[in-house]
Amino acid sequence: MKKKSIIALFIGLLGMGSVATSCEDMLTPEMDRYTEYFDGKDTVNFYLGIMANLQEVVEQNTILGEIRGDLTTTTQYTSDSIAGIANFTDLRDGDNELLNRAAYYKVINQCNFYLNRVDSLAAKNGVYYMQKETAQVLLIRAWTYMQLVQNYGSVPFITEPVDNANTGWETNPPKGFADANNLVDLLKNDLKQALTYEERYGYPNYGNFNTGAVNVGHRYMMIFPANLIIADLYLLRGASQSDYEMAAQYYYNYLEENDVAKIDDRQIPVSERTVGSETNYTFTPTYWLSGVFTGMNYSPSVRTFVAIPSAANTSFGKVLTRIPQMYGYDIHSTNSTTTSDEDSEGNTTVTTDGQITVSPNIRTRQIGPSRAYEKLNAAQLYKRVRTNSDGIPTEIEYFEEAGDGRISGSAPYYRTDEGRVRFIQKFCATTNIYNDEASGGFSFRYVIPVYRTEQVYLRFAEAINRAGFPHYAFAILRDGLNNELIPELTDSVAVTTDEATGKKTYQTVAYFDSIDNGINYLTVDEMRRAADKPWLDFSSTVWTNTGIHAMGCGQSYDIDSLYTYDKVVAARVEEEIARSGASFEATAASLFSSVKQEPGEGTPGEGEGGEEEETGDPNIPGETEENPLPMADPVGANPAEINAVETLIADEMALETAFEGFRYYDLMRIARHKNSDVNAPVSNYGSFWMAWLISRRTLDLAPYEEPDQTDGTLFNLLSVPDNWYLPEPTY
């Protein structure tokens, strides 16, 4: 086994030439101010050098985050190196180019050098102009450490520049080791400073980067927002309700403050065709795909707002093609030179362009969608609502065999000489899809996503659910957080009469009136508990979102009697009980009896209250309507309910963001939450849940069908959290 030293690789970064980008590189900003030297006051060259090395990290991290999860599987053409990672059989750093911890530390050490030398107090016209860029370097370092922790579990935490190979910091770092439990605390001061700089001066903007094929705007492509990094770190730790509340607050801050983070209606329509006794369903995912997977010239209206670009060929910079190649696309990179006609002074202009073309090839397809992913999509219920001339929903039509339409955009069939095969197309999308079969016209995607809107909303749902608000979390899936759909909570006085004595008791109660097609499954108790949570205030008109589940299964309305909170969550509680063999304190049958209060319930009945003569003592609470008992304390969320909603969110993450590099990290994070839940029915509950999902990825079984069926070897391996992580390099 080769020995890898992160320190040895640090040394090569000291010269500016190793981090600078050439004048023809895609990371060269389109601006006049460009310097070769790092003087601490004009560091754009060094900053873009960090971004250049971040490209490789993001590409590697995306692959590691997908091929170890439950949504992908290997093929007969998979290389030994990729198969070893996907099957958890060969994870040795140094023997596999995808297992390179030094790549992460290369970026970290560049950040350390930058932060050691930068003059954040450099001012011009009263503006501390270096602080925008400094904030980004702090956040890049934090994000990179977070990826290291997710992949390796515990890693040396180094914030000083390393300029020699004799520090011994690989095994004895002066600030100790970082892991998911302490990383947010280790980075707390950095994150606070970065957020302050960002709020004060905003983001740096170095114009467009020319990939050779398209221009990619810096502002919307390579900026790491402080709120999202902080939220992710608290959610990753998930050690207490406080962590979930902190995560929810920072996700909320970002979503409310940035117009780029809004979900519009991009539902995938379906058409039905019956030939003889066979019925086929055809989805048209074009609108869902646009802007997320096929767009390249990004603007604030596009839903992908943090991504790393790829050059079209090496003359423009780093070409990131390992992901589409792994998914089975042959890559062809070309460039062309155009000379303009002579102008009036006899001058000509030479323009160089580049392009990457792709074509599916079954024999280079190393990773495909798993059977578990296909079965998850097939298990979803697509619906279509018909409205009258006034736009009021009047009829709902269910397509029980159609499934979720997003699979036709994520991994459509493609006809090869070996038959129809699903090709993952998140990085090489085509809009030429008919009968769920791609006919060609695949185009290379020149960016790798790091954050996009639906992904952030799903993590927001994850946070608020674990904070104790599963109904609000479910709303993100079903209806969207729309200020016009959330009922208003009010109060009244309810009166009860003791049948034996005839004595009346008055008590203040809360209730709400239903809104047509609103989020009426919110409970009174949950809304009362939400009243003092600023991250659950959706009264602003900026909250006008569509439910994420609607993208692939159609919008829900009151007349939808199947995709409802009560039915879906109760069913999942039963399924989790069957899967784990454990028993929650509250079973599915009694799940909602203690927490659900119907809209309007609790108001005084007709003929009661003030219409009858009161005989009670007005000085004793509860004896008269004018002096009622105060409201009872609101009931907390049912632990089984929270667990069930969390698994539904995990399903939605699979349906919406499959193959984009997030899945394995999502599973690990959620498994950690379940493991640390004091209300979990058994110890190590999350580990078993995650192991169960991944060990069933190749089985031809619907979700929760025959729950005792798994790949036993893989299940036993991943049931131990230490086995989730890559081994540290040997020094």
C-alpha positions in Angstrom: 0.0 0.0 0.0 1.3 3.4 -0.9 1.9 5.8 1.9 0.3 9.3 1.7 1.3 12.3 3.7 -0.9 15.3 3.7 2.0 17.4 5.0 4.3 16.5 2.2 1.7 17.6 -0.3 1.3 20.9 1.6 4.8 21.9 0.8 4.3 22.1 -2.9 1.7 24.9 -2.4 4.0 27.5 -1.1 5.0 29.0 -4.4 2.5 31.2 -6.0 2.9 29.4 -9.3 1.3 26.3 -7.9 -1.9 28.1 -6.9 -2.1 30.7 -9.6 -4.2 30.4 -12.7 -3.0 31.3 -16.1 -4.4 34.2 -18.0 -6.3 31.7 -20.2 -7.6 29.6 -17.4 -11.4 29.5 -16.9 -11.0 30.9 -13.4 -9.4 34.1 -14.6 -11.9 36.8 -13.8 -13.0 39.1 -16.6 -11.7 42.3 -14.9 -8.8 44.6 -15.3 -7.5 44.1 -11.7 -5.3 41.0 -11.7 -2.1 40.5 -9.9 0.5 37.8 -9.7 1.7 38.5 -6.2 0.0 37.9 -2.9 0.5 41.0 -0.8 -2.5 40.4 1.5 -4.5 43.3 0.1 -5.2 42.1 -3.5 -5.5 38.4 -3.3 -7.8 37.5 -6.2 -5.1 35.3 -7.8 -4.7 33.3 -4.6 -8.4 33.1 -4.0 -9.1 31.7 -7.4 -6.2 29.3 -7.0 -8.2 27.9 -4.0 -11.3 27.6 -6.2 -9.3 25.8 -8.8 -8.2 23.1 -6.4 -11.7 23.0 -4.9 -12.9 21.7 -8.3 -11.1 18.4 -7.8 -12.4 18.0 -4.3 -16.0 18.6 -5.3 -15.8 16.1 -8.1 -14.3 13.5 -5.9 -16.7 14.2 -3.1 -19.7 13.9 -5.4 -18.6 10.4 -6.5 -17.9 9.2 -2.9 -21.3 10.6 -1.8 -23.3 8.7 -4.4 -21.7 5.3 -5.2 -21.8 4.1 -1.5 -25.5 4.8 -1.1 -28.7 2.9 -1.8 -29.7 4.5 -5.1 -26.9 3.2 -7.3 -25.4 -0.1 -8.2 -22.4 -1.4 -10.1 -22.5 -3.1 -13.5 -20.6 -5.8 -15.3 -18.4 -3.1 -16.7 -17.5 -1.5 -13.3 -13.7 -1.1 -12.6 -12.2 -2.7 -9.6 -11.5 0.7 -8.0 -15.1 1.9 -8.2 -16.5 -1.5 -7.2 -14.2 -1.5 -4.2 -15.7 1.7 -3.0 -19.3 0.9 -3.8 -19.1 -2.4 -2.1 -17.1 -1.3 0.9 -14.4 -3.9 0.1 -11.3 -1.8 -0.7 -11.2 1.7 0.8 -7.4 2.2 1.1 -6.2 5.7 0.5 -3.4 5.9 -2.1 -4.4 2.8 -4.0 -7.4 4.5 -5.6 -7.4 8.0 -7.0 -10.9 8.6 -5.7 -9.6 7.9 -2.1 -7.4 10.9 -1.7 -7.6 12.7 1.6 -4.7 14.9 0.6 -6.9 16.7 -2.0 -9.1 18.1 0.8 -6.1 19.2 2.9 -4.5 20.8 -0.2 -7.5 23.2 -0.3 -7.4 23.6 3.5 -3.7 24.5 3.6 -4.2 27.1 0.8 -7.0 28.6 2.9 -4.7 28.6 5.9 -2.0 30.5 4.0 -4.5 33.0 2.7 -6.0 33.7 6.1 -2.5 33.9 7.7 -1.5 36.7 5.3 -4.7 38.5 4.3 -5.2 42.0 5.5 -8.9 42.0 6.3 -8.7 45.6 7.5 -7.4 46.9 4.2 -9.7 49.8 3.3 -10.6 52.0 0.4 -13.1 54.8 0.6 -14.1 53.6 4.0 -14.8 50.1 2.7 -13.0 47.0 4.0 -12.8 45.5 0.6 -11.0 42.3 1.5 -13.6 41.1 3.9 -16.0 39.7 1.3 -13.2 37.5 -0.1 -12.0 36.6 3.4 -15.4 35.4 4.4 -15.5 33.0 1.4 -12.1 31.5 2.3 -13.3 30.9 5.8 -16.4 29.2 4.5 -14.6 27.1 1.9 -12.3 25.8 4.7 -15.3 25.0 6.9 -17.1 23.3 4.0 -14.0 21.2 3.2 -13.6 20.2 6.8 -17.2 19.1 6.9 -16.7 16.9 3.8 -13.6 15.4 5.4 -15.5 14.6 8.6 -18.3 13.0 6.7 -15.9 10.8 4.7 -13.3 10.0 7.4 -15.1 10.4 10.7 -12.2 12.0 12.6 -9.5 14.1 11.0 -6.6 16.4 12.1 -7.8 19.9 12.6 -5.2 22.2 11.3 -5.6 26.0 10.8 -2.0 27.1 10.6 -0.1 27.1 7.3 2.1 24.1 6.9 5.4 24.7 5.2 7.5 21.7 6.3 7.1 17.9 6.6 8.3 17.6 10.2 5.4 19.0 12.2 3.9 15.6 13.2 0.5 17.2 12.9 -1.0 14.2 11.0 -1.0 12.2 14.2 -0.7 15.0 16.9 -2.4 18.2 15.7 -2.1 21.1 18.2 -5.8 21.7 18.0 -6.8 18.1 18.2 -9.1 16.2 15.9 -12.3 17.2 14.2 -15.4 15.1 14.0 -19.1 15.6 13.6 -19.6 16.2 17.3 -17.1 19.1 17.7 -16.6 20.6 14.2 -19.2 23.3 14.6 -17.5 24.4 17.9 -14.0 24.3 16.4 -15.2 26.5 13.5 -17.6 28.7 15.6 -15.4 31.9 15.6 -14.6 31.5 11.9 -18.3 31.1 11.0 -19.3 34.1 13.1 -16.7 36.3 11.5 -17.6 35.1 8.0 -21.3 35.8 8.6 -20.6 39.2 9.9 -18.5 40.1 6.8 -21.1 38.6 4.5 -24.0 40.6 6.1 -21.9 43.8 6.0 -20.6 43.6 2.5 -22.2 40.8 0.6 -20.5 38.4 -1.7 -17.5 38.9 -4.0 -18.3 39.0 -7.7 -15.6 38.6 -10.3 -17.9 38.5 -13.3 -18.2 35.5 -15.6 -15.8 32.6 -16.0 -15.4 31.3 -19.5 -15.5 27.5 -19.6 -14.8 27.6 -23.3 -18.4 26.7 -24.1 -20.4 29.0 -21.8 -19.9 31.8 -19.4 -20.6 30.9 -15.8 -21.4 33.8 -13.4 -19.2 33.8 -10.3 -21.9 35.3 -8.0 -24.3 32.4 -8.5 -21.9 29.6 -9.1 -19.0 29.6 -6.7 -20.2 31.4 -3.6 -20.7 29.5 -0.3 -23.4 31.3 1.8 -22.5 31.5 5.5 -26.1 30.6 6.6 -26.0 27.3 4.8 -22.6 26.2 6.0 -23.6 27.0 9.6 -26.9 25.2 9.3 -25.3 22.1 7.8 -22.8 21.9 10.6 -25.5 22.1 13.3 -27.6 19.6 11.5 -24.7 17.2 11.1 -24.0 17.3 14.8 -27.6 16.9 15.8 -26.8 16.2 19.4 -29.8 18.0 20.9 -33.0 19.8 20.1 -31.0 23.0 20.3 -28.8 21.9 17.4 -31.9 21.2 15.2 -33.3 24.6 16.2 -30.1 26.3 15.3 -29.9 24.5 11.9 -33.6 25.5 11.2 -32.9 29.1 12.0 -29.9 29.4 9.7 -31.7 27.6 6.8 -34.7 29.8 7.4 -32.5 32.9 7.3 -31.0 31.9 4.0 -34.3 31.0 2.4 -36.1 34.1 3.5 -33.3 36.5 2.6 -32.4 35.2 -0.8 -34.7 35.5 -3.8 -32.7 32.7 -5.5 -34.1 30.2 -3.0 -37.7 29.8 -4.0 -39.5 26.8 -5.4 -41.8 27.4 -8.2 -44.2 25.0 -9.8 -42.2 22.6 -12.0 -44.5 19.6 -11.9 -43.9 16.8 -14.4 -47.0 16.1 -16.5 -48.1 12.6 -17.4 -50.0 11.2 -20.4 -51.7 7.9 -20.5 -51.9 5.6 -23.5 -53.6 2.2 -23.6 -52.9 -0.3 -26.4 -55.0 -3.4 -26.0 -54.8 -4.5 -22.4 -51.6 -2.6 -21.7 -51.5 0.9 -20.3 -48.3 3.0 -20.6 -47.5 6.3 -18.9 -45.3 8.9 -20.5 -43.8 11.8 -18.4 -42.5 15.0 -19.8 -39.7 16.2 -17.4 -38.5 19.1 -19.5 -39.5 21.9 -17.2 -38.4 20.1 -14.1 -35.0 19.5 -15.7 -34.5 23.0 -17.0 -32.4 25.3 -14.9 -31.4 22.5 -12.6 -29.7 20.0 -14.8 -29.5 21.5 -18.3 -28.9 25.2 -17.6 -25.5 26.6 -18.0 -25.8 30.4 -18.0 -26.9 30.9 -14.4 -28.9 33.8 -13.0 -30.6 34.5 -9.7 -33.8 32.8 -10.9 -32.1 29.4 -11.4 -32.6 26.9 -8.6 -28.9 25.8 -8.4 -27.1 28.5 -6.6 -23.8 27.0 -5.5 -21.9 24.9 -8.0 -18.4 24.3 -9.3 -17.8 24.7 -13.0 -15.9 22.5 -15.5 -13.9 23.7 -18.4 -14.7 22.5 -21.9 -11.1 21.5 -22.5 -7.7 21.8 -20.8 -6.8 25.1 -22.5 -9.6 26.7 -20.5 -8.8 25.0 -17.2 -9.7 21.9 -15.3 -12.1 19.5 -17.1 -14.4 17.6 -14.7 -15.7 14.6 -16.6 -15.2 11.7 -14.2 -18.8 11.7 -13.0 -20.5 11.4 -16.4 -17.9 8.9 -17.5 -18.7 6.8 -14.5 -22.4 7.0 -15.4 -21.7 5.6 -18.9 -21.0 8.6 -21.2 -18.2 8.8 -23.7 -16.7 12.2 -23.6 -15.3 14.2 -26.6 -13.7 17.5 -26.0 -13.0 19.8 -28.9 -11.9 23.4 -29.4 -12.2 25.8 -32.4 -10.6 29.0 -33.3 -12.4 31.8 -35.2 -10.7 34.8 -36.8 -12.8 37.9 -37.4 -12.7 40.0 -40.5 -10.2 42.9 -40.5 -11.5 46.1 -39.1 -11.0 49.5 -40.5 -7.5 49.6 -39.1 -6.6 46.1 -40.4 -6.8 44.4 -37.0 -8.4 40.9 -36.5 -9.6 39.2 -33.4 -9.0 35.5 -32.7 -11.6 33.8 -30.6 -11.1 30.3 -29.1 -14.1 28.2 -28.0 -14.5 24.7 -26.7 -17.2 22.1 -26.4 -17.7 18.7 -24.7 -20.0 16.3 -26.4 -21.3 13.1 -24.8 -22.9 9.9 -25.9 -24.2 7.0 -23.9 -22.1 3.8 -24.1 -23.4 0.7 -22.3 -19.8 -0.7 -22.1 -18.5 2.3 -20.1 -21.5 2.4 -17.8 -19.9 1.6 -14.4 -22.7 2.9 -12.2 -26.5 2.7 -12.8 -29.6 3.3 -10.8 -30.3 0.6 -8.2 -33.3 -1.6 -8.2 -34.2 -0.1 -4.9 -34.3 3.4 -6.5 -36.5 2.1 -9.3 -38.9 0.4 -6.8 -39.0 3.6 -4.6 -40.1 5.6 -7.6 -42.7 3.0 -8.7 -44.2 3.0 -5.2 -45.2 6.6 -5.4 -48.8 7.6 -6.3 -49.1 10.1 -9.2 -52.2 12.2 -9.2 -53.8 14.7 -11.5 -56.4 17.3 -10.3 -59.1 18.7 -12.6 -60.5 22.1 -11.9 -63.6 23.9 -13.0 -63.7 27.2 -14.9 -63.1 29.1 -11.7 -59.9 27.1 -11.0 -61.5 25.2 -8.1 -60.4 21.6 -7.9 -63.3 19.3 -8.5 -61.9 15.9 -9.4 -58.8 13.9 -8.7 -57.5 11.2 -10.9 -54.9 8.7 -9.5 -52.5 6.8 -11.8 -51.7 3.8 -9.6 -49.1 2.3 -12.0 -47.3 5.4 -13.1 -45.0 6.1 -10.1 -43.0 9.2 -9.6 -42.3 11.2 -12.8 -38.8 12.3 -11.7 -37.2 9.0 -12.7 -37.8 9.9 -16.3 -35.7 13.0 -15.9 -33.1 11.4 -13.6 -32.5 8.1 -15.2 -34.5 7.4 -18.3 -34.2 4.3 -20.4 -31.9 4.4 -23.4 -32.0 1.8 -26.1 -28.7 0.0 -26.6 -27.6 -3.2 -28.4 -28.1 -4.9 -25.0 -31.7 -3.7 -24.7 -33.2 -0.8 -22.9 -31.0 0.4 -20.0 -31.4 3.3 -17.6 -28.7 5.8 -17.9 -28.2 8.4 -15.0 -28.4 11.7 -16.8 -28.1 14.3 -14.0 -24.8 15.4 -15.5 -25.7 14.8 -19.2 -29.3 15.6 -19.5 -31.5 15.3 -22.6 -35.0 16.7 -23.1 -35.7 14.2 -25.9 -37.6 11.7 -23.8 -40.6 9.7 -25.1 -42.3 6.8 -23.3 -39.7 7.2 -20.6 -37.0 6.5 -23.1 -34.2 9.0 -24.0 -33.8 9.2 -27.8 -30.5 11.1 -27.8 -29.3 14.7 -27.7 -27.5 14.4 -24.4 -25.6 17.6 -23.4 -22.7 17.9 -21.0 -23.5 19.8 -17.8 -20.6 22.2 -17.1 -21.2 22.5 -13.4 -21.3 20.2 -10.4 -24.0 21.3 -7.8 -23.1 21.9 -4.2 -26.4 23.5 -3.1 -29.7 23.8 -4.8 -33.1 25.0 -3.6 -35.0 21.8 -3.1 -32.1 20.2 -1.4 -31.9 23.1 1.1 -35.7 22.9 1.8 -35.4 19.2 2.5 -32.6 19.8 5.0 -34.8 22.5 6.5 -37.6 20.0 6.8 -35.2 17.6 8.4 -34.2 20.2 11.0 -37.7 21.4 11.9 -39.0 17.8 12.1 -36.2 16.8 14.6 -36.9 20.0 16.5 -40.3 18.7 17.2 -42.5 20.0 14.3 -43.3 17.0 12.0 -46.5 18.6 10.6 -44.6 21.7 9.4 -41.9 19.4 8.0 -44.5 17.4 6.1 -45.9 20.6 4.6 -42.6 21.2 2.8 -43.2 17.8 1.1 -46.9 18.0 0.4 -48.0 21.6 -0.1 -45.0 23.9 0.2 -44.6 26.7 2.8 -47.1 29.2 1.4 -48.2 32.1 3.6 -51.7 31.9 2.2 -52.1 28.2 3.0 -51.3 28.3 6.7 -54.3 28.7 9.0 -54.4 31.4 11.6 -54.5 30.3 15.2 -57.0 31.9 17.5 -58.7 31.1 20.8 -62.1 30.9 22.5 -63.7 29.5 25.6 -65.0 25.9 25.7 -67.5 24.7 28.2 -68.0 21.2 29.5 -70.7 19.9 31.8 -70.3 17.2 34.4 -73.1 14.7 33.7 -73.4 13.7 37.3 -73.5 17.1 39.0 -74.4 19.4 36.1 -71.5 21.6 37.0 -70.0 23.6 34.1 -66.3 24.1 33.6 -64.9 26.9 31.3 -61.5 26.7 29.7 -59.6 28.7 27.2 -58.8 26.7 24.1 -57.0 27.4 20.8 -58.4 26.5 17.4 -58.2 27.4 13.8 -60.6 27.5 10.8 -59.7 25.5 7.7 -58.4 27.2 4.6 -59.5 25.8 1.2 -56.7 23.6 0.0 -54.6 24.8 2.9 -52.2 23.1 5.3 -55.1 22.1 7.5 -53.3 19.0 9.0 -51.2 21.3 11.3 -52.3 20.6 14.8 -53.3 23.2 17.4 -50.7 22.0 19.8 -47.9 22.2 17.2 -49.0 25.6 16.1 -49.0 26.8 19.7 -45.5 25.5 20.2 -44.4 27.1 17.0 -45.6 30.6 18.0 -42.3 31.6 19.6 -40.1 30.0 16.9 -39.0 32.7 14.5 -37.9 30.0 12.0 -41.6 28.8 11.8 -43.0 32.3 10.9 -44.2 32.0 7.3 -46.4 35.1 7.3 -44.2 37.0 4.8 -45.3 37.0 1.2 -41.8 35.6 0.2 -43.1 32.2 1.3 -45.0 31.0 -1.8 -43.6 27.6 -2.5 -44.8 24.4 -4.1 -44.5 21.1 -2.3 -41.4 19.2 -3.4 -43.3 15.9 -3.7 -45.6 17.6 -6.2 -42.7 17.8 -8.7 -42.9 14.1 -9.4 -46.4 13.1 -8.2 -48.7 16.1 -8.8 -50.0 18.8 -6.5 -52.2 17.8 -3.5 -55.5 19.5 -2.7 -58.2 18.9 -0.1 -59.8 16.3 -2.4 -56.7 14.2 -2.3 -57.6 11.6 0.2 -54.6 9.4 -0.1 -51.4 11.5 0.2 -52.4 13.0 3.6 -50.5 13.4 6.8 -52.6 11.0 8.8 -52.5 8.2 6.3 -48.9 8.5 5.0 -47.3 9.0 8.4 -49.4 6.3 10.2 -48.5 3.9 7.4 -44.8 4.6 7.8 -45.0 4.1 11.5 -46.4 0.6 10.9 -43.7 0.0 8.3 -40.9 1.0 10.6 -42.3 -1.2 13.4 -42.4 -4.1 10.9 -38.9 -3.4 9.7 -37.2 -3.0 13.1 -39.2 -5.5 15.0 -39.5 -2.8 17.7 -42.5 -1.3 19.3 -42.9 2.5 19.8 -44.7 3.8 22.8 -47.5 4.9 20.5 -48.5 2.6 17.7 -50.0 3.6 14.4 -53.5 3.0 15.6 -53.3 5.5 18.4 -50.7 7.8 16.8 -52.9 10.9 16.4 -55.5 10.5 19.1 -53.5 12.6 21.6 -52.1 15.3 19.4 -54.7 16.0 16.7 -57.4 18.6 17.3 -59.7 19.3 14.4 -60.1 22.9 13.1 -62.7 24.7 15.0 -62.8 22.2 17.8 -63.1 23.5 21.3 -65.4 26.5 20.7 -68.4 26.8 23.0 -71.4 24.8 21.9 -74.7 26.4 21.0 -76.8 27.2 24.1 -73.9 26.9 26.4 -71.7 29.5 28.0 -73.3 32.9 28.4 -76.8 31.9 27.3 -77.5 30.0 30.5 -77.4 31.4 34.0 -74.0 30.9 35.6 -73.9 29.7 39.2 -70.2 29.4 39.7 -67.9 31.6 41.7 -66.5 34.4 39.5 -63.3 34.4 41.5 -62.5 30.8 40.9 -60.9 30.0 37.5 -63.1 27.8 35.4 -66.3 28.6 37.3 -67.5 31.2 34.8 -67.0 32.1 31.2 -65.5 35.5 32.1 -62.8 33.7 34.3 -62.0 30.5 32.4 -59.2 28.1 33.1 -56.0 29.0 31.1 -55.0 26.8 28.2 -53.5 23.5 28.9 -49.9 23.1 28.0 -49.5 22.0 24.3 -48.7 18.4 23.8 -45.3 17.6 22.3 -44.7 15.7 19.1 -44.9 11.9 19.1 -41.4 10.4 18.8 -42.7 7.7 16.4 -44.3 10.4 14.3 -41.0 12.3 14.1 -39.1 9.1 13.1 -41.7 8.3 10.4 -41.6 11.8 8.9 -37.8 11.7 8.9 -37.9 8.6 6.8 -40.4 10.2 4.4 -38.0 13.2 4.0 -35.1 10.7 3.3 -37.3 9.2 0.6 -38.0 12.6 -0.9 -34.3 13.3 -0.9 -33.8 10.2 -3.0 -36.6 11.1 -5.4 -35.5 14.7 -5.9 -31.7 14.8 -5.6 -30.7 11.3 -6.6 -27.2 10.8 -8.3 -26.1 14.4 -7.4 -23.6 13.2 -4.8 -25.5 13.9 -1.6 -27.1 10.5 -0.8 -24.6 8.7 1.3 -23.9 11.8 3.5 -27.7 12.3 3.9 -28.1 8.7 5.1 -25.2 8.9 7.6 -26.5 12.2 9.0 -30.0 10.9 9.5 -28.7 7.7 10.9 -26.7 9.7 13.5 -29.9 11.5 14.5 -31.7 8.2 15.0 -28.8 6.8 17.0 -28.8 9.7 19.4 -32.6 9.9 19.8 -33.3 8.9 23.4 -36.8 7.9 22.3 -35.6 5.4 19.7 -37.2 2.0 20.3 -33.9 0.2 20.2 -30.2 1.2 20.6 -28.3 1.7 17.4 -31.6 2.3 15.6 -30.1 4.6 13.0 -27.3 2.3 12.1 -29.7 -0.6 11.4 -31.9 1.7 9.4 -29.1 2.9 7.2 -27.5 -0.6 6.8 -31.0 -1.9 5.9 -31.5 0.6 3.1 -28.0 0.1 1.5 -28.0 -3.7 1.9 -31.3 -3.9 -0.1 -30.3 -1.8 -3.0 -30.0 -4.7 -5.5 -33.1 -6.6 -4.3 -36.2 -6.6 -6.5 -38.4 -5.5 -3.6 -40.6 -2.5 -3.0 -39.8 -0.3 0.0 -40.6 -2.2 3.2 -41.6 -5.4 1.2 -40.2 -8.5 3.0 -38.3 -6.3 5.4 -36.2 -9.2 6.7 -34.5 -9.6 3.2 -31.1 -8.0 3.0 -27.5 -8.6 1.8 -26.5 -9.9 5.2 -22.8 -9.2 4.8 -23.3 -5.6 3.9 -26.0 -5.2 6.5 -23.7 -6.5 9.3 -20.8 -4.3 8.1 -22.8 -1.0 8.0 -24.6 -1.7 11.3 -21.3 -0.6 13.0 -20.9 3.2 12.6 -17.1 2.9 12.5 -17.4 1.1 9.2 -19.2 4.0 7.6 -16.0 5.9 7.1 -13.0 5.7 5.0 -9.8 4.6 6.8 -7.2 7.3 7.4 -4.1 7.1 5.3 -1.1 5.1 6.5 1.9 7.4 7.2 
